[in-house]
Amino acid sequence: MKTSKMLRITTITMLMLLFVAAGSVFAQQKQPGGWKANMPAKYKTMKGKGDVAAGKELYIKHCKSCHGPKGLGDGPKAASMKTFPGDFSGSKFQSYSDGELYYITVIGYEEMPAYEKKVTDDEDRWALVAYMRSLKK
Amino acid sequence: MKRYIHPRYTFFPLLVSLLMVLGTSASAQETTEEETGPDKRPAKPAFESGLLFDQQTSTIPVKNTLEFVIQHRFATVENGISDLWGIWGVSNIRLGLNFVPMKNLMVGWGTTKYKKAQDFQVKYNILQQTRSNTIPVSLTLYSNWQIDCSADAAFGDSYKFSNRYSYFTELIITRRFSNALSVQVAPTFTHFNAVDSLVDHDRIGISMGARYKVSPQISLIATYDLPLKIKGITEWNPVPDPAEPNFCVGAEISTSTHAFHLWLGSSQGILPQEVMMTNKNNFFDGQFLLGLNITRLWNF
């Protein structure tokens, strides 16, 4: 009887450890990148003007759940993703050209979905770029 | 043609009409003040999804979009705590799939718990409001065909399969006044091939709805469906009373691919012909229920 209880406790402990170990493996997210290789050259130098307030509204609707309220990559869906959604306030993200931000946003890559059929208006796409620019620290 | 409308039911239609007229004149004035030429691009969608509680809207997603719709109506709140204000009561549910095969056209199929109904629908944007208001409103035609799949006995002695059919058609007139405020009005026509005795086969009605956005994702919505009592098209003398008007008030939460509606409304019927023809609940007598809609979009 005593052996059986010990066995049960050991099994439960082992299972808990296994879950913790698995959780830590999944928690190690890949850093975003690799999209430049497939990006058509025209996006590199693309320029556009956007309204930051309109961009903020679109961001809240389409982007916040993954990228977080301030673009820090800490939205409610971010933890379950293989790739870190990116820190929009950081120098690396802000060093991308407007056209590159447009490309990532509209065409997408890997876990970042394409938004060309959800944000159909070019004016809105540039508004999103303008808002992401405004998140610079 | 003489109409019999209770004065209480005329306030909401008048308010919506007044809003549309005032908004149109204000926007036209803004347009003339613009220095550049008129922007003829279609205005942004007036509503977040193709549904506005029990009503349809002019919003049709882009080509090759599939929409999955879940519509749920609990029982009325009249029984109070005994059935948790209708949540444990008998509910009505519709599941639907809509597809956009070409720009401005949506076709769909749905199945509903009540009457085991199957329905097929089509919606087409005839005219779209422009950003410069050179076209001040959008016009959308919506039509559906419902097949009541109840047992044969439900249709009486002289049963024919076509007795199961009912139809609904409306012309939705929509105006997006601003980023926050959109309003729609729709004259509607409903026809049932078979009805109970002392009930008309046809019903003309008017539907109205308004949305006010309080944040990028949250909107407050009110809708009103008014079946009209028109002597000129009735089959009976005296003219039978139409169904009760359907008043709904609630909120919408929208995301990139979803729209969630939560409201209090009077009709437990989901398809618009059921709303216009069979609603017996009077919202203002406490006969209302909790309604839920969820829509999900996939782009292909």
Interface residues (C-beta under 8 A of the other chain):
Chain A: K56 E57 L58 I60 K61 H62 S65 Y115 K117 K118 T120 D121
Chain B: R41 K44 V62 N64 T65 N179 S215 P216 Q217 S254 T255 S256 T257 N299
